[in-house]
Amino acid sequence: MNISSYNVTDVGYHYIGLRVLANLGSKRPREAQFSAVSANVLKYANDKSLRLMLPAPRGDFQTVGEKVCQELVHLGLAEAPYGSGYGLTPLGRESLELLNQKHHAELRRRMIERHLKTYDNLREVLTKQLDEYAIWSPVVDAKRFSHVEYIAQLLKPTYGSDALEAADNIRLSGLTESAKKTEDVVRQAILDRVYAPDGIRLPLFRSMCDRLASLRLVNIMRATVDDCEFAKYYSPCSSGKSLMTWHVGLSVTLNGDNQFQFFVSEPDMKDEVICDFLLAELLDALQGLRSQAGYYDLPQVRDTVCERMWIPEAAFDEGVNELLDRQPSPVTVGLTYEGISGRRKPLVRSRESIQIFNLLRRA
Protein backbone atom coordinates (compact mmCIF):
# COMPACT_ATOMS: atom_id res chain seq x y z
CA MET A 1 0.00 0.00 0.00
CA ASN A 2 0.99 3.67 -0.28
CA ILE A 3 1.33 6.05 2.62
CA SER A 4 -0.88 9.11 2.23
CA SER A 5 -0.75 10.94 5.58
CA TYR A 6 0.75 14.42 5.48
CA ASN A 7 0.65 15.07 9.20
CA VAL A 8 2.12 11.92 10.78
CA THR A 9 5.68 13.09 10.20
CA ASP A 10 7.45 11.59 13.21
CA VAL A 11 7.69 7.94 14.26
CA GLY A 12 7.39 9.29 17.80
CA TYR A 13 3.66 9.66 17.11
CA HIS A 14 3.43 5.88 16.72
CA TYR A 15 5.18 5.34 20.03
CA ILE A 16 2.64 7.63 21.67
CA GLY A 17 -0.13 5.59 20.04
CA LEU A 18 1.31 2.34 21.40
CA ARG A 19 1.36 3.70 24.95
CA VAL A 20 -2.12 5.22 24.78
CA LEU A 21 -3.72 2.07 23.39
CA ALA A 22 -1.96 -0.07 26.00
CA ASN A 23 -3.17 2.22 28.81
CA LEU A 24 -6.76 2.59 27.62
CA GLY A 25 -7.38 -0.97 26.41
CA SER A 26 -9.55 -2.09 23.51
CA LYS A 27 -12.79 -1.79 25.50
CA ARG A 28 -12.72 1.99 25.32
CA PRO A 29 -14.62 3.64 22.42
CA ARG A 30 -12.50 4.46 19.40
CA GLU A 31 -13.37 8.15 19.67
CA ALA A 32 -11.91 8.24 23.19
CA GLN A 33 -8.75 6.55 21.93
CA PHE A 34 -8.41 8.98 19.02
CA SER A 35 -8.88 11.95 21.34
CA ALA A 36 -6.29 10.66 23.82
CA VAL A 37 -3.71 10.03 21.10
CA SER A 38 -4.32 13.48 19.58
CA ALA A 39 -3.94 15.18 22.97
CA ASN A 40 -0.69 13.36 23.70
CA VAL A 41 0.74 14.07 20.24
CA LEU A 42 -0.12 17.76 20.66
CA LYS A 43 1.67 17.81 24.03
CA TYR A 44 4.67 16.02 22.49
CA ALA A 45 4.85 18.53 19.62
CA ASN A 46 4.45 21.54 21.92
CA ASP A 47 7.06 20.24 24.39
CA LYS A 48 9.49 19.61 21.53
CA SER A 49 9.00 23.12 20.16
CA LEU A 50 9.52 24.69 23.58
CA ARG A 51 12.63 22.59 24.21
CA LEU A 52 14.16 23.61 20.87
CA MET A 53 12.95 27.23 21.08
CA LEU A 54 10.88 26.81 17.91
CA PRO A 55 7.49 28.36 17.12
CA ALA A 56 4.49 26.48 18.45
CA PRO A 57 3.22 23.87 15.99
CA ARG A 58 0.35 24.95 13.78
CA GLY A 59 -3.01 23.21 13.99
CA ASP A 60 -4.80 21.50 16.84
CA PHE A 61 -3.87 17.88 15.92
CA GLN A 62 -7.51 16.79 16.33
CA THR A 63 -7.42 14.36 13.40
CA VAL A 64 -3.96 12.93 14.00
CA GLY A 65 -5.13 10.44 16.65
CA GLU A 66 -7.30 8.51 14.19
CA LYS A 67 -4.54 8.50 11.58
CA VAL A 68 -1.98 7.21 14.07
CA CYS A 69 -4.29 4.38 15.13
CA GLN A 70 -5.01 3.47 11.52
CA GLU A 71 -1.31 3.42 10.71
CA LEU A 72 -0.59 1.18 13.69
CA VAL A 73 -3.03 -1.28 12.11
CA HIS A 74 -1.30 -0.95 8.71
CA LEU A 75 2.04 -1.62 10.40
CA GLY A 76 0.70 -4.71 12.13
CA LEU A 77 1.14 -3.19 15.59
CA ALA A 78 -2.55 -2.79 16.42
CA GLU A 79 -5.87 -4.33 15.47
CA ALA A 80 -9.45 -3.16 15.57
CA PRO A 81 -12.03 -5.97 15.70
CA TYR A 82 -15.44 -4.97 14.39
CA GLY A 83 -17.42 -3.04 16.97
CA SER A 84 -14.59 -2.51 19.46
CA GLY A 85 -11.74 -0.14 20.07
CA TYR A 86 -8.15 -0.55 18.96
CA GLY A 87 -5.85 -2.96 20.78
CA LEU A 88 -2.20 -3.93 20.41
CA THR A 89 -1.16 -7.04 18.52
CA PRO A 90 1.60 -9.30 19.91
CA LEU A 91 4.03 -7.41 17.66
CA GLY A 92 2.73 -4.12 19.05
CA ARG A 93 3.18 -5.32 22.63
CA GLU A 94 6.73 -6.44 21.83
CA SER A 95 7.48 -3.01 20.35
CA LEU A 96 6.04 -1.27 23.40
CA GLU A 97 8.23 -3.42 25.64
CA LEU A 98 11.31 -2.37 23.66
CA LEU A 99 10.20 1.27 24.04
CA ASN A 100 9.65 0.97 27.78
CA GLN A 101 13.01 -0.75 28.28
CA LYS A 102 14.75 1.93 26.16
CA HIS A 103 16.11 -0.57 23.64
CA HIS A 104 16.05 2.22 21.08
CA ALA A 105 18.26 0.70 18.35
CA GLU A 106 16.30 -2.55 18.32
CA LEU A 107 13.00 -0.64 18.33
CA ARG A 108 14.13 1.52 15.40
CA ARG A 109 15.08 -1.60 13.49
CA ARG A 110 11.62 -3.05 14.15
CA MET A 111 9.90 0.15 13.01
CA ILE A 112 12.09 0.42 9.91
CA GLU A 113 11.12 -3.11 8.92
CA ARG A 114 7.42 -2.44 9.45
CA HIS A 115 7.49 0.83 7.47
CA LEU A 116 9.41 -0.55 4.50
CA LYS A 117 7.33 -3.70 4.39
CA THR A 118 4.04 -1.75 4.53
CA TYR A 119 4.47 1.37 2.37
CA ASP A 120 5.54 1.03 -1.26
CA ASN A 121 5.99 4.75 -1.92
CA LEU A 122 7.94 5.33 1.29
CA ARG A 123 10.27 2.53 0.22
CA GLU A 124 10.62 4.13 -3.21
CA VAL A 125 11.58 7.49 -1.68
CA LEU A 126 14.32 5.81 0.36
CA THR A 127 15.50 3.68 -2.58
CA LYS A 128 16.11 6.73 -4.75
CA GLN A 129 18.21 8.36 -2.06
CA LEU A 130 20.19 5.16 -1.58
CA ASP A 131 20.80 4.74 -5.32
CA GLU A 132 21.15 8.35 -6.48
CA TYR A 133 22.72 9.61 -3.25
CA ALA A 134 20.94 12.96 -2.97
CA ILE A 135 17.83 14.91 -3.90
CA TRP A 136 18.55 18.63 -4.22
CA SER A 137 15.57 20.72 -3.09
CA PRO A 138 16.28 24.42 -3.75
CA VAL A 139 15.72 27.36 -1.42
CA VAL A 140 14.75 30.18 -3.78
CA ASP A 141 16.29 33.64 -3.46
CA ALA A 142 13.55 36.28 -3.38
CA LYS A 143 15.70 38.66 -5.45
CA ARG A 144 16.33 36.21 -8.31
CA PHE A 145 13.26 34.01 -8.45
CA SER A 146 12.13 35.13 -11.93
CA HIS A 147 15.52 34.88 -13.69
CA VAL A 148 15.58 31.91 -16.04
CA GLU A 149 19.36 31.46 -15.65
CA TYR A 150 18.96 31.28 -11.88
CA ILE A 151 16.15 28.72 -12.15
CA ALA A 152 18.39 26.67 -14.44
CA GLN A 153 21.12 26.73 -11.76
CA LEU A 154 18.61 25.38 -9.23
CA LEU A 155 17.64 22.57 -11.60
CA LYS A 156 21.16 21.69 -12.74
CA PRO A 157 22.08 19.17 -9.98
CA THR A 158 19.04 17.12 -11.07
CA TYR A 159 18.52 17.96 -14.74
CA GLY A 160 22.14 18.35 -15.85
CA SER A 161 22.38 19.60 -19.45
CA ASP A 162 18.55 19.78 -19.68
CA ALA A 163 18.36 22.39 -16.90
CA LEU A 164 18.11 25.50 -19.08
CA GLU A 165 15.35 24.05 -21.24
CA ALA A 166 13.39 22.97 -18.17
CA ALA A 167 13.84 26.42 -16.58
CA ASP A 168 12.61 28.13 -19.74
CA ASN A 169 9.51 25.92 -19.76
CA ILE A 170 8.78 26.86 -16.14
CA ARG A 171 9.17 30.57 -16.92
CA LEU A 172 7.00 30.37 -20.04
CA SER A 173 4.27 28.60 -18.09
CA GLY A 174 3.82 31.73 -15.98
CA LEU A 175 4.46 29.92 -12.70
CA THR A 176 7.16 32.28 -11.42
CA GLU A 177 4.97 35.06 -10.02
CA SER A 178 6.56 34.90 -6.55
CA ALA A 179 9.58 33.37 -4.83
CA LYS A 180 7.41 30.91 -2.88
CA LYS A 181 5.50 29.85 -5.99
CA THR A 182 8.73 29.45 -7.92
CA GLU A 183 10.25 27.37 -5.12
CA ASP A 184 7.28 24.99 -5.03
CA VAL A 185 7.19 24.65 -8.83
CA VAL A 186 10.94 23.99 -9.11
CA ARG A 187 10.89 21.50 -6.24
CA GLN A 188 7.98 19.67 -7.84
CA ALA A 189 9.80 19.63 -11.19
CA ILE A 190 12.76 17.98 -9.47
CA LEU A 191 10.53 15.32 -7.90
CA ASP A 192 8.86 14.68 -11.25
CA ARG A 193 12.29 14.07 -12.77
CA VAL A 194 13.60 11.87 -9.96
CA TYR A 195 10.43 9.82 -9.48
CA ALA A 196 9.35 9.56 -13.14
CA PRO A 197 7.06 8.30 -14.53
CA ASP A 198 4.63 8.21 -11.59
CA GLY A 199 6.03 11.16 -9.65
CA ILE A 200 5.27 12.14 -6.09
CA ARG A 201 3.65 15.31 -4.77
CA LEU A 202 5.76 17.78 -2.82
CA PRO A 203 3.77 17.85 0.48
CA LEU A 204 3.83 14.06 0.74
CA PHE A 205 7.54 13.94 -0.10
CA ARG A 206 8.30 16.37 2.72
CA SER A 207 6.18 14.36 5.14
CA MET A 208 7.80 11.06 4.18
CA CYS A 209 11.32 12.48 4.44
CA ASP A 210 10.56 13.83 7.90
CA ARG A 211 9.31 10.36 8.85
CA LEU A 212 12.42 8.72 7.37
CA ALA A 213 14.60 11.24 9.23
CA SER A 214 12.91 10.28 12.51
CA LEU A 215 13.82 6.65 11.68
CA ARG A 216 17.42 7.82 11.06
CA LEU A 217 17.26 6.74 7.41
CA VAL A 218 17.52 10.22 5.85
CA ASN A 219 19.48 13.37 6.63
CA ILE A 220 18.37 16.84 5.51
CA MET A 221 21.35 19.17 5.28
CA ARG A 222 21.90 22.68 3.99
CA ALA A 223 24.18 22.88 0.96
CA THR A 224 25.38 25.60 -1.40
CA VAL A 225 26.30 24.99 -5.05
CA ASP A 226 27.25 27.80 -7.46
CA ASP A 227 25.80 30.44 -5.12
CA CYS A 228 22.50 28.54 -4.87
CA GLU A 229 21.15 27.19 -1.59
CA PHE A 230 19.57 23.75 -1.28
CA ALA A 231 18.03 21.41 1.24
CA LYS A 232 19.94 18.26 0.39
CA TYR A 233 18.09 15.02 1.16
CA TYR A 234 20.36 11.98 1.35
CA SER A 235 20.58 8.71 3.24
CA PRO A 236 23.47 7.88 5.58
CA CYS A 237 22.66 4.24 4.85
CA SER A 238 24.03 2.17 1.97
CA SER A 239 22.34 0.01 -0.64
CA GLY A 240 25.44 -1.82 -1.87
CA LYS A 241 27.88 -2.59 0.92
CA SER A 242 28.87 -1.82 4.47
CA LEU A 243 30.72 1.50 4.13
CA MET A 244 31.73 1.80 7.79
CA THR A 245 31.93 -0.62 10.71
CA TRP A 246 28.65 0.81 12.00
CA HIS A 247 26.70 -0.02 8.83
CA VAL A 248 24.59 -3.05 9.73
CA GLY A 249 22.81 -5.20 7.17
CA LEU A 250 19.01 -5.27 7.21
CA SER A 251 16.81 -7.47 5.02
CA VAL A 252 13.06 -6.81 4.82
CA THR A 253 10.80 -9.46 3.32
CA LEU A 254 8.26 -7.95 0.96
CA ASN A 255 5.54 -9.74 -1.03
CA GLY A 256 6.45 -13.34 -1.65
CA ASP A 257 10.19 -13.98 -1.49
CA ASN A 258 11.27 -10.46 -2.52
CA GLN A 259 13.85 -8.93 -0.22
CA PHE A 260 14.67 -5.26 0.34
CA GLN A 261 18.27 -5.29 1.51
CA PHE A 262 20.47 -2.41 2.61
CA PHE A 263 22.85 -1.34 5.37
CA VAL A 264 21.53 0.81 8.22
CA SER A 265 23.89 3.35 9.82
CA GLU A 266 23.80 2.63 13.57
CA PRO A 267 26.95 3.99 15.25
CA ASP A 268 27.13 3.40 19.00
CA MET A 269 28.52 6.66 20.31
CA LYS A 270 29.22 5.08 23.69
CA ASP A 271 31.92 3.10 21.87
CA GLU A 272 35.10 5.08 22.61
CA VAL A 273 36.71 4.21 19.25
CA ILE A 274 33.71 5.48 17.27
CA CYS A 275 33.47 8.59 19.43
CA ASP A 276 37.18 9.28 18.88
CA PHE A 277 36.58 8.96 15.13
CA LEU A 278 33.74 11.48 15.43
CA LEU A 279 36.02 13.88 17.32
CA ALA A 280 38.72 13.62 14.64
CA GLU A 281 36.22 14.29 11.84
CA LEU A 282 34.66 17.15 13.80
CA LEU A 283 38.00 18.89 14.42
CA ASP A 284 39.00 18.40 10.79
CA ALA A 285 35.67 19.84 9.60
CA LEU A 286 36.27 23.01 11.62
CA GLN A 287 39.31 23.76 9.48
CA GLY A 288 37.09 24.40 6.47
CA LEU A 289 34.34 26.37 8.20
CA ARG A 290 34.07 30.01 9.17
CA SER A 291 33.95 30.90 12.86
CA GLN A 292 32.63 33.88 14.77
CA ALA A 293 34.53 34.76 17.94
CA GLY A 294 36.00 31.27 17.85
CA TYR A 295 32.62 29.51 17.69
CA TYR A 296 31.21 27.56 14.74
CA ASP A 297 27.61 27.08 13.72
CA LEU A 298 26.77 23.69 15.24
CA PRO A 299 24.13 22.71 12.64
CA GLN A 300 26.69 23.39 9.89
CA VAL A 301 29.27 21.24 11.68
CA ARG A 302 26.61 18.54 12.04
CA ASP A 303 25.85 18.66 8.32
CA THR A 304 29.51 18.38 7.37
CA VAL A 305 30.45 15.58 9.76
CA CYS A 306 27.34 13.49 9.10
CA GLU A 307 28.01 13.52 5.37
CA ARG A 308 31.67 12.63 5.87
CA MET A 309 30.96 9.78 8.28
CA TRP A 310 27.67 8.55 6.78
CA ILE A 311 25.91 8.80 10.13
CA PRO A 312 22.41 10.04 11.07
CA GLU A 313 22.04 13.54 12.46
CA ALA A 314 20.74 12.18 15.77
CA ALA A 315 23.87 10.01 16.12
CA PHE A 316 26.06 13.12 15.74
CA ASP A 317 24.17 14.77 18.61
CA GLU A 318 24.60 11.66 20.76
CA GLY A 319 28.33 11.68 20.01
CA VAL A 320 28.80 15.36 20.87
CA ASN A 321 26.99 14.78 24.16
CA GLU A 322 29.42 11.94 24.89
CA LEU A 323 32.36 14.25 24.10
CA LEU A 324 30.95 16.92 26.42
CA ASP A 325 30.83 14.32 29.22
CA ARG A 326 34.56 13.67 28.96
CA GLN A 327 36.87 15.19 31.58
CA PRO A 328 38.22 17.42 30.26
CA SER A 329 35.89 17.86 27.31
CA PRO A 330 37.65 18.38 23.96
CA VAL A 331 34.88 20.76 22.80
CA THR A 332 32.74 23.49 24.33
CA VAL A 333 29.31 24.72 23.29
CA GLY A 334 27.37 27.99 23.34
CA LEU A 335 24.06 29.47 22.27
CA THR A 336 22.88 32.28 20.05
CA TYR A 337 19.16 32.88 19.64
CA GLU A 338 19.52 33.59 15.94
CA GLY A 339 19.37 30.89 13.32
CA ILE A 340 17.32 28.27 15.16
CA SER A 341 14.70 26.68 12.93
CA GLY A 342 13.03 23.35 12.32
CA ARG A 343 15.74 22.53 9.78
CA ARG A 344 18.62 24.00 11.83
CA LYS A 345 17.93 22.36 15.15
CA PRO A 346 20.19 23.00 18.13
CA LEU A 347 21.88 20.29 20.17
CA VAL A 348 19.80 19.17 23.16
CA ARG A 349 21.73 18.32 26.31
CA SER A 350 19.75 16.61 29.06
CA ARG A 351 21.52 16.36 32.39
CA GLU A 352 20.33 17.97 35.62
CA SER A 353 18.27 20.24 33.37
CA ILE A 354 17.60 20.43 29.64
CA GLN A 355 19.77 22.91 27.76
CA ILE A 356 20.22 23.65 24.06
CA PHE A 357 23.25 24.84 22.11
CA ASN A 358 23.88 25.83 18.50
CA LEU A 359 27.49 26.99 18.75
CA LEU A 360 30.57 24.78 19.09
CA ARG A 361 34.32 25.28 19.36
CA ARG A 362 37.43 23.36 20.16
CA ALA A 363 38.25 23.50 23.87
Salt bridges, closest charged atoms under 4 A:
ASP10 OD2 - LYS48 NZ 3.46
ASP47 OD2 - LYS43 NZ 2.72
GLU71 OE1 - HIS14 NE2 3.01
GLU71 OE2 - ARG211 NH2 2.92
GLU94 OE1 - ARG110 NH2 3.60
ASP120 OD1 - ARG123 NH2 2.99
GLU132 OE2 - LYS128 NZ 3.45
ASP141 OD2 - ARG144 NE 3.17
ASP162 OD2 - ARG193 NH2 3.01
ASP168 OD1 - ARG171 NH2 2.82
GLU183 OE2 - ARG187 NH2 3.86
ASP184 OD2 - LYS180 NZ 2.86
ASP184 OD1 - ARG206 NH2 3.44
ASP210 OD1 - ARG343 NH1 2.95
ASP227 OD2 - ARG144 NH1 3.71
GLU266 OE1 - ARG108 NH2 3.03
ASP276 OD1 - ARG326 NH1 2.91
GLU281 OE1 - ARG308 NH1 3.51
ASP284 OD2 - ARG308 NH1 2.63
ASP297 OD2 - ARG344 NH2 3.39
ASP303 OD2 - ARG344 NH1 2.68
GLU307 OE2 - LYS232 NZ 2.53
ASP317 OD1 - ARG302 NE 2.94
GLU318 OE2 - ARG216 NH2 2.57
GLU322 OE2 - LYS270 NZ 2.91
ASP325 OD1 - ARG349 NH2 2.63
ASP325 OD2 - ARG351 NH2 2.68
